[in-house]
C-alpha cells in the first residue's frame, strides 16, 4: 500500500486486446502473466464477449437452490466429459459450482471432511498438503497453504494441517534426477501417512506446478505415487488445477500427464477465459452419495449468492468451445516449444540458477534471495521490484514471485511478443542485479 503512490504507480488500463493491455497513458503492455493466470485466450475475446451478451439478454442470474438453468447443466456435462480419467476408477460424475478458486478449495475441503463424518469416521479431521503450497486466501485454503507471508498472521485461526516434503525438482540433490527426487518425496509422504493416515481425510496438491510458490515443478511420477498412497489409506485426493488446468501444461488437465484422476478436482481462473468469476469442483458419485440423507445436518449445506451464475457458465462454455475449435492444446505445444527456445539463453546467465518449464509456463530463478528454501513470494525484495519496474518501463507486465521471473502468457501470444518478452526479461535481470544501464 505504501509502494503504490510513488514506487509502484498503478497502471491505468483502458482496454485489452489479445495479449496486450492498453493504458490511458497511451502505452501498451504485454500481459506476460495472463492477468493472474486467468485470460488464457487473451483479452476481449469476441466469442466469449458475445456469449456473455447473448446470455445477459435471456437470464442474468437465478438462485441455484431449488432452481437450475441450461448453461449450468450444459457446462457441468461438458466438464465431466473432459475430466481426467483413470483406468479402473469410477469417473468424476458430479459438479458443485462456486465463485472463485479459493471458494472452490473451501468446497472441496469441507466436502472431504464432512463425507468422513457422515461415514462414521469422525477422527479424520486433518488435511495433508505440500510444503511451499498455496491454495487461496480464505481461511480454509490458507490452512493448507505453506507460504509464510500469507498464512503467518492468520495462523491462530487456521485448521490443523500436515505438510509433506515437496517433490519440487529444484530441491533435488546434486546427484538426483527430478524423478528420483519425486520418489524420495513420495517415500516421505508414505512415512507420514503410515503414522497419521487414520486421522487424515484428504490430501491436496497442485499437479506438476506449485504456482504461487515460485512456479516450482515436479515429475509426474509423484502424482502416481500420491494416488496409490491415498487409495491405500482411504484418503481423498484433491487436485487443485485452478491455475494449471485447461491446457496450460500441455494437456487439458495436468493430472493427465500422470494418468491419474483425483477424487475432487478444483477448477477456476481459465475456466471462463478470464472474463467472469466462476469455479467448479468435480467429484464422484461415491462422494455425492455420502450426503444423500433425510437429515439436513448430513447434507452438504454450502452456497454462494452467485453459485452457477448463468453469465459465468455461458462464458465458460464459450471458452471450452474455443479450446476445441482452435485446437488449442496442439497449438499450445507449438508455442511452448518457441518459449523453450527463447528461455534457453538464460541458462548461461550468471545471475540465473534455474530455468524450468512445464507447457506454457517458464520460470527463471535468479541466483539470490529465495535460494533453495522454497519461500518465493509475490514481488518481495529489491531485486524483484527492480525487475518488475524495468519490465513495465519496456512495456511488459512481468510480475515476479520473489526472485522468480516467470512467463505465463495468453495462449494467443505471437512470435514478436515472445521476442519482446525474452528481451525484456534479459533487461529485467540486469536491472535486478544493478546494471547501471538499466537504472
C-alpha positions in Angstrom: 0.0 0.0 0.0 2.9 2.4 0.7 4.6 1.4 -2.5 1.8 2.3 -4.9 1.7 6.1 -4.8 5.3 6.6 -5.8 7.4 3.4 -6.1 4.8 1.3 -8.0 2.2 3.7 -9.5 -0.9 1.8 -10.7 -1.1 1.1 -14.4 -4.1 3.0 -15.8 -5.6 0.2 -18.1 -8.2 1.3 -20.5 -8.8 -1.8 -22.6 -7.4 -5.2 -23.5 -6.7 -6.8 -26.9 -5.4 -10.4 -27.1 -2.1 -10.5 -25.3 -2.0 -6.7 -24.9 -3.2 -4.2 -22.3 -3.7 -0.7 -23.5 -3.3 2.1 -21.0 -4.9 5.6 -20.6 -1.3 6.8 -20.8 -1.2 5.8 -24.5 1.2 2.9 -23.9 0.5 -0.8 -24.3 1.8 -3.6 -22.1 2.3 -7.2 -22.9 0.4 -9.2 -20.3 3.0 -11.9 -19.7 1.1 -13.3 -16.7 -2.4 -13.6 -18.2 -3.7 -11.3 -15.5 -3.1 -13.6 -12.6 -3.3 -16.7 -14.9 -6.9 -16.2 -16.0 -7.0 -14.8 -19.5 -6.0 -17.9 -21.3 -7.3 -16.8 -24.8 -6.3 -13.2 -24.4 -8.2 -10.1 -23.6 -11.6 -9.1 -25.1 -12.0 -12.4 -26.8 -15.0 -11.6 -29.1 -16.6 -15.1 -28.9 -16.7 -15.1 -25.1 -18.0 -11.5 -25.1 -20.8 -12.4 -27.5 -21.7 -15.4 -25.4 -22.0 -13.3 -22.3 -24.1 -10.7 -24.1 -26.4 -13.2 -25.5 -26.9 -14.9 -22.1 -27.5 -11.5 -20.5 -30.4 -10.9 -22.8 -32.0 -14.2 -21.6 -31.2 -14.8 -18.0 -28.5 -12.9 -16.0 -28.9 -14.8 -12.7 -31.2 -17.2 -10.8 -30.8 -18.8 -7.4 -29.2 -22.2 -7.8 -31.1 -23.6 -4.8 -34.3 -25.2 -5.9 -33.7 -23.9 -9.4 -31.4 -24.8 -12.3 -30.7 -23.4 -15.8 -29.4 -24.6 -19.1 -25.9 -23.1 -19.0 -25.1 -24.6 -15.6 -26.3 -28.1 -16.8 -24.6 -27.9 -20.1 -21.3 -26.8 -18.6 -21.4 -29.5 -16.0 -21.9 -32.1 -18.7 -19.0 -30.7 -20.7 -16.6 -30.5 -17.8 -17.4 -34.1 -16.8 -16.8 -35.2 -20.3 -13.3 -33.8 -20.5 -12.3 -34.5 -16.8 -9.2 -36.7 -16.2 -9.9 -40.4 -16.2 -8.1 -43.3 -14.8 -8.4 -47.0 -15.7 -10.3 -48.9 -13.1 -11.6 -45.8 -11.3 -15.2 -44.6 -11.5 -15.2 -41.3 -13.4 -16.0 -37.9 -11.9 -19.7 -37.5 -12.3 -20.9 -34.5 -10.2 -20.2 -30.8 -10.3 -20.5 -28.2 -7.5 -20.2 -24.6 -8.5 -18.5 -21.8 -6.6 -17.4 -18.2 -7.3 -13.6 -18.3 -7.4 -10.6 -20.5 -6.8 -10.4 -20.1 -3.0 -14.1 -20.7 -2.7 -13.7 -23.9 -4.8 -11.0 -25.1 -2.5 -13.2 -24.4 0.5 -15.9 -26.6 -1.1 -13.5 -29.5 -1.6 -12.1 -29.3 1.9 -15.5 -29.2 3.6 -16.9 -31.9 1.4 -14.0 -34.3 2.2 -14.2 -33.7 5.9 -18.0 -33.9 6.0 -18.1 -37.1 4.0 -16.0 -38.9 6.5 -18.0 -37.5 9.4 -21.2 -38.9 7.7 -19.4 -42.2 7.2 -18.8 -42.6 10.9 -15.0 -41.7 10.7 -15.1 -38.5 12.7 -11.4 -38.9 13.7 -10.5 -37.9 10.1 -10.1 -34.2 10.7 -6.7 -33.4 9.2 -5.5 -32.5 5.7 -2.2 -33.1 4.1 -0.7 -30.5 1.8 2.8 -29.9 0.4 5.5 -27.7 1.7 5.6 -24.4 -0.3 1.9 -25.0 -1.3 -0.7 -22.3 -2.0 -4.4 -22.8 -2.5 -6.0 -19.5 -1.8 -6.5 -16.9 0.9 -9.8 -17.7 2.6 -9.3 -19.4 6.0 -9.7 -23.0 4.9 -7.5 -22.5 1.9 -4.9 -20.8 4.0 -4.8 -23.7 6.4 -3.5 -25.9 3.6 -1.1 -23.3 2.3 2.6 -23.2 3.4 3.8 -19.8 2.3 4.6 -17.8 5.5 3.8 -14.4 4.0 0.2 -15.3 3.5 -0.5 -17.6 6.5 1.7 -16.4 9.3 -0.6 -13.6 10.6 -3.7 -15.8 10.5 -2.1 -19.0 11.9 -4.1 -18.9 15.2 -7.3 -19.1 13.1 -6.4 -22.0 10.9 -7.3 -25.6 10.9 -4.5 -28.1 11.6 -2.8 -29.5 8.5 0.2 -31.7 7.9 2.8 -30.6 5.3 4.7 -33.2 3.4 8.0 -32.5 1.7 7.6 -31.0 -1.7 8.6 -33.0 -4.8 9.9 -29.8 -6.3 12.7 -30.7 -8.7 14.6 -27.6 -7.8 15.2 -29.1 -4.3 16.8 -32.3 -5.8 20.2 -33.2 -4.6 23.1 -32.8 -7.0 23.1 -36.5 -8.0 19.3 -36.8 -8.2 17.0 -36.6 -11.3 13.6 -35.0 -11.0 12.0 -38.4 -11.0 14.3 -39.7 -8.3 13.6 -36.7 -6.1 9.8 -37.2 -6.7 10.1 -40.7 -5.4 12.1 -39.6 -2.4 9.4 -37.0 -1.6 6.7 -39.7 -2.0 8.6 -42.0 0.4 8.5 -39.2 3.0 4.8 -38.9 2.4 4.3 -42.6 2.8 6.1 -42.4 6.2 3.8 -39.5 7.2 0.7 -41.4 6.2 1.8 -44.5 8.0 1.9 -42.5 11.2 -1.1 -40.2 10.7 -3.2 -41.7 7.9 -6.1 -42.7 10.1 -6.7 -39.1 11.1 -6.4 -37.7 7.5 -9.5 -37.0 5.3 -7.8 -35.6 2.2 -4.6 -34.6 0.6 -4.5 -31.5 -1.6 -1.9 -30.5 -4.2 -1.3 -28.6 -7.4 -0.4 -31.2 -10.0 3.0 -30.6 -11.8 3.5 -26.9 -10.8 3.3 -25.1 -7.4 2.4 -21.8 -9.0 2.4 -19.1 -6.3 5.2 -20.9 -4.6 7.6 -19.8 -7.3 6.5 -21.9 -10.2 8.2 -24.9 -8.7 7.8 -28.0 -10.9 7.8 -31.8 -10.2 7.8 -35.1 -12.1 4.5 -36.8 -12.8 5.8 -39.9 -11.0 5.0 -38.2 -7.7 1.3 -37.9 -8.7 1.1 -41.6 -9.4 2.6 -42.4 -6.0 0.3 -40.0 -4.3 -2.7 -41.6 -5.9 -1.7 -45.0 -4.8 -0.9 -43.8 -1.2 -4.3 -42.1 -0.9 -6.0 -45.2 -2.0 -4.0 -47.4 0.4 -5.0 -45.2 3.3 -8.6 -44.4 2.2 -7.9 -40.7 1.8 -9.4 -38.5 -0.8 -7.1 -36.8 -3.3 -8.0 -33.2 -4.1 -6.3 -31.8 -7.3 -6.1 -28.0 -7.4 -5.9 -27.4 -11.1 -7.2 -23.8 -10.7 -4.0 -22.4 -12.3 -2.8 -25.3 -14.4 -6.0 -26.6 -16.0 -7.4 -26.0 -19.5 -4.3 -26.7 -21.5 -1.7 -24.7 -19.7 0.7 -27.6 -19.0 0.4 -29.2 -22.5 -2.7 -31.4 -21.7 -6.2 -30.4 -20.9 -5.5 -31.1 -17.2 -2.1 -31.7 -15.6 -3.3 -34.9 -13.9 -3.5 -36.5 -17.3 0.3 -36.5 -17.6 0.4 -38.9 -14.7 -2.5 -41.0 -15.9 -4.4 -40.4 -12.7 -7.8 -39.0 -11.7 -8.5 -37.2 -8.3 -11.5 -37.7 -6.1 -12.1 -33.9 -6.2 -11.0 -31.6 -8.9 -10.9 -27.8 -8.3 -11.2 -25.6 -11.4 -11.4 -21.8 -11.8 -9.2 -19.0 -13.4 -9.1 -20.0 -17.0 -12.5 -21.7 -16.7 -14.2 -18.6 -18.2 -11.2 -17.4 -20.2 -10.6 -14.7 -17.5 -13.9 -12.9 -18.2 -16.0 -13.6 -15.1 -15.5 -15.2 -11.7 -16.6 -18.9 -11.6 -15.3 -22.1 -10.0 -16.3 -25.7 -10.3 -15.5 -28.7 -8.1 -15.9 -32.0 -9.8 -16.3 -35.1 -7.7 -17.5 -38.7 -7.8 -20.8 -40.4 -7.3 -19.5 -42.0 -4.2 -18.8 -38.7 -2.5 -22.2 -37.4 -3.7 -24.0 -40.4 -2.3 -22.4 -39.7 1.1 -24.6 -36.7 1.5 -27.9 -38.3 0.5 -29.9 -38.4 3.7 -33.1 -37.2 5.3 -31.1 -35.3 7.9 -30.2 -31.8 6.9 -27.1 -31.9 9.1 -25.8 -34.7 7.0 -26.5 -32.7 3.8 -23.8 -30.5 2.2 -25.1 -27.1 3.2 -22.8 -24.8 1.3 -23.8 -22.0 -1.0 -22.8 -18.6 -2.5 -25.1 -16.0 -3.9 -23.7 -16.3 -7.4 -23.2 -20.0 -7.4 -23.6 -21.3 -11.0 -24.2 -17.8 -12.4 -25.6 -18.1 -16.0 -23.3 -15.4 -17.4 -20.2 -17.1 -16.0 -21.4 -20.5 -17.2 -22.0 -19.1 -20.7 -18.5 -17.6 -20.7 -17.0 -21.0 -19.7 -18.9 -22.8 -22.4 -17.6 -20.3 -25.0 -14.1 -20.8 -23.6 -14.3 -24.5 -23.9 -15.6 -24.2 -27.4 -12.6 -22.1 -28.3 -10.3 -24.8 -26.9 -11.9 -27.3 -29.2 -12.4 -25.3 -32.3 -9.0 -23.7 -32.3 -7.2 -26.9 -31.4 -5.7 -25.0 -28.5 -3.9 -27.9 -26.9 -1.8 -28.7 -30.0 -1.2 -25.0 -30.7 0.0 -24.5 -27.1 2.6 -27.3 -27.5 4.0 -25.4 -30.5 4.1 -22.2 -28.5 5.7 -23.9 -25.6 8.5 -25.1 -27.9 9.0 -21.5 -29.0 9.1 -20.4 -25.4 11.7 -23.0 -24.7 13.9 -21.8 -27.5 13.9 -18.2 -26.1 14.3 -19.3 -22.5 17.4 -21.5 -23.3 19.7 -18.4 -23.4 19.1 -17.7 -19.7 20.7 -21.0 -18.7 24.1 -19.4 -19.2 23.2 -16.1 -17.5 25.5 -15.9 -14.4 22.6 -14.4 -12.4 20.3 -17.3 -13.1 20.4 -20.5 -11.1 17.5 -22.4 -12.8 15.4 -22.3 -15.9 12.4 -24.7 -15.8 9.3 -25.2 -18.0 6.1 -27.1 -18.0 4.0 -26.5 -21.1 3.3 -22.7 -21.4 4.9 -21.9 -18.0 8.5 -20.9 -17.9 10.2 -19.9 -14.7 13.6 -18.2 -14.5 15.0 -18.3 -11.0 17.5 -15.5 -10.1 20.5 -16.5 -8.1 19.9 -14.9 -4.7 17.0 -14.4 -2.3 14.8 -17.5 -2.3 17.7 -19.9 -2.6 16.5 -23.5 -2.2 14.2 -22.8 0.7 11.0 -22.7 -1.3 9.8 -19.4 0.1 9.3 -17.3 -3.0 6.6 -14.7 -2.6 4.9 -12.0 -4.6 7.3 -9.2 -5.6 9.4 -9.4 -2.5 12.7 -7.7 -2.0 14.6 -5.2 -4.1 15.6 -7.5 -6.9 12.0 -8.5 -7.8 10.9 -4.9 -7.5 13.7 -3.6 -9.8 13.0 -6.4 -12.3 9.2 -5.5 -12.3 9.8 -1.8 -12.8 12.3 -2.4 -15.6 9.8 -4.7 -17.4 7.0 -2.1 -17.1 9.2 0.6 -18.5 9.8 -1.7 -21.5 6.1 -2.4 -21.9 5.8 -5.8 -20.3 3.7 -6.8 -17.3 6.2 -9.3 -15.8 5.3 -9.8 -12.2 8.0 -11.7 -10.2 7.4 -14.2 -7.5 10.2 -13.3 -5.2 13.3 -14.0 -7.2 11.5 -15.9 -9.9 10.6 -14.3 -13.2 8.0 -16.3 -15.0 6.2 -16.4 -18.3 2.6 -17.3 -18.2 1.2 -15.6 -21.3 -2.2 -15.9 -23.0 -2.3 -18.8 -25.5 -2.7 -16.4 -28.4 0.8 -14.8 -27.9 2.6 -14.2 -31.2 6.3 -14.5 -32.1 7.0 -10.8 -31.9 5.5 -10.7 -28.4 7.6 -13.7 -27.4 10.7 -11.9 -28.6 9.8 -8.8 -26.6 9.2 -10.9 -23.6 12.6 -12.7 -23.8 14.5 -9.4 -24.5 12.7 -7.6 -21.6 13.4 -10.5 -19.2 17.1 -10.2 -20.0 17.0 -6.4 -19.2 14.9 -7.1 -16.1 17.5 -9.5 -14.8 20.3 -6.9 -15.5 18.3 -4.3 -13.6 17.6 -6.6 -10.7 21.4 -7.0 -10.2 22.1 -3.3 -10.6 23.2 -3.0 -14.2 23.8 0.8 -14.4 22.4 0.8 -18.0 19.1 -0.3 -16.6 18.7 2.2 -13.8 
